[in-house]
Amino acid sequence: MGREARCKVTVAGRSVEGLALLESDAIILRGGYAARLPRGEILSAKVQGEALILTTSKQVTSLTMGVAEAARWAATLANPRTRLEKLGIKAGTKVFLVDVEDDEIAEELARIGAPQTQAAEATVLLIGVACVDDLGRTEAYARTMPPAAHLWVLRPKGKGMRVSEAEVMAAGRTLGLSLSKTLSFSEKLTGERFTWPRVR
């Protein structure tokens, strides 16, 4: 999950109170004004007083959230982290990758020099699940991973999904894992990160 802030949303002269969520691929607005602003469509993000001013080809959206918070959002939008950075992967990180429906992730790992390895040797595990039954396989991998490793369970987004966030979290709790982060992995996949407690 990215940043979030309570704010006053102003569009076309109309202002309402709402909640803004800064995700990896979009800014989501909820509350009195609901909208999704894809980050690729934001032409500029500037701080004006206590507001973050977002300009797209269709409209200008003002989010009044305070000077400091607006500055943090503007900096994040200007210097986005890659998804590998958000996953905790850098050059030399050993990664276990299995059943992740994404055509680019293996190439991205190779490009930065993050070698793929077995679950028992990995620092980061990326495991794709398409249905509840797949969580059993995730359990087997989790039991072999090193104590300090991070396990990402990546599942389909949207309507018709066959495994929910609640089901993934329940599987993690059953194993004794701790949920430490959530992430929008791609347009099709979302993920939950689990770790072993510090004392196993």
N, C-alpha and C positions, 0 to 999 in steps of 0.2 A: 504494500500500500504506500502511496506517495503522501505528500503534504495535504493537509486540509485546513480550512479556515472558515469561521463564521464571518459573513460580510454583507454589505449592502450592494446589491446587484442593480446596476443602472443600464438600461438599454432603451434607446430611442426616447429618452426623457422620462421614462417610467422607472421608479426605484422600488425594490422590494427587499426584504431580508431573506437570506438564503445561506446555503453551505456550498463551498467550492472545494473540489477534490482535484489535486494535481496528480494525474496518473502518467505512466510512461508514454502513452500514445494520445492522450487527450486531457482537456480540462472538463470536468463534469460539474454541472451546476444543478443543485437540488433545492427544494423549498418553494418559495414564492415564484421563482423563475427556473424552469427545468430546461436544460440544454446540454449538448455535447459539442465541444469545440476541439476538433482534431488538432493536435499540435502542428501537423504539417500544413495546416491552413492558416495558422496565425502569422500574419505578416510582420507584426511588431508587438512588443510587450514593454511598456514604459511605465515608470513610476511618476505619478503626478499628485503631489501632496500625500494623502494617506491612501490613494487608490492605485491599483494596477490597471492600466489601460490596455486592453487587448484589441487589436485591429485585424479583421479578416476582410476578404473581398466583399462580404455581405453586410457587415455591421461593425460597430464599435461597442465593446462591452466594458463597463467600468466596475471594478470590484474594490470597494472600500473596505480595507482590512487592517489598516494601520501602516505607518511608514516602514517599520522594520520588516513586517511580514511581506509587504508588497515588494520590498527590495530583495528578499530571499527568493520569492517566486520569480521575479524578473531575472535574477542571476541563474536560477535553475533552468529557465526557459532558454536563456542565451547560451548556456554551457551544459547541454544535456549529457548525462552519463550513458555509456553504451549498455546494452542489456547484460553483457558479460560482466561488466563492472558491478551492476546491480545484483547479479547472481553471486558475487564474491569470487569471480574468476579472473585471473591475470596470467601473465606469462609464467610458465612453470607449474601452474596449478594442475594437479592430477584430477581428471574428470572421468566419472563413470556415466556413460550415456546409453540409454536403452528405451526404445519404443516412443521416442519423442517425435511427433509428426510435425516436423519443421525441416524444410529443404536447405536451410542456410546455417543451422547451428554447428554442424560438424566442420564446415568450411571456416566459420568464425573462430572456432577453437584452434584449428590448424594455423590460421593466419596470425594469431597472437602467440603461438607456441605453448598451448595448453594441451599436454598429451592425454589421450584417452587410455584408461587402465581398468582393472577389475575393481569391483565394489570394495573389496577388502583393503585395497591400496589407495582409494580415492580420497581426496580432500572435499570434493563436491560431487554429489550424485544427482543426476538429472533423470528422473524416471517418469515416463509417460503412462497415464492410465486413461482408458476409454470407458470403463464401466466399473461397478463396485467389485466385481470378481477380480479385477486386476490388482486391487489393494492387497490381496494375499501374496502376490509376487513381490510387492513393495516391502511387505513385512520380512520376507526372506532376505532381501538385500540389506535392509536396515540392520538386521541382526549380525551381519558380517562387517559393517562399515566401522572404521576407526572411531574411537571415542570423541575426537574433536571434529569429525566430519560434519558437513551440512548436507541434508537430504532434501531435494526439491521434488515435490509431487506435482506434475504438470497435467492438467485436465482440461477438457473442452469447455469453452465459454458458451453462454447463451441458452436459448430455449432448446429443449430436446436433449439436453445433456443427460448422460446416464450415470453420472457420479457427481455428487454435490459437495460443497465446501464442508457441510456438517458431517458428511460421511467420511471425508478425508481426515478431518480433525478427530473424529471418534476413533478411527483406525490408529492415528498417532498416539492418542491417549492410552489406548489399549496396550500399545507397545511400551509405554512409559516415556515417549518422546515429548519434547516441548516445542510448541509452535512459536517461532521467533520472527516470522516475516511473511507477508503476502506480496505478490507481484503480478502485474499484467505482463506475461511473457511475450505475447504476440497478439495479433488481431483474433486468433482462434483459440489461444491457450492462456490459461491463468495458472498461478502456482502458489503453493504453500511450502514454506521452508521449516524443516524440523531439525532439532539437534538432541543429542543425549544430554540429560542434566549433567552438571559439572561433576557430581559424584554419582557413579553408576552403582 
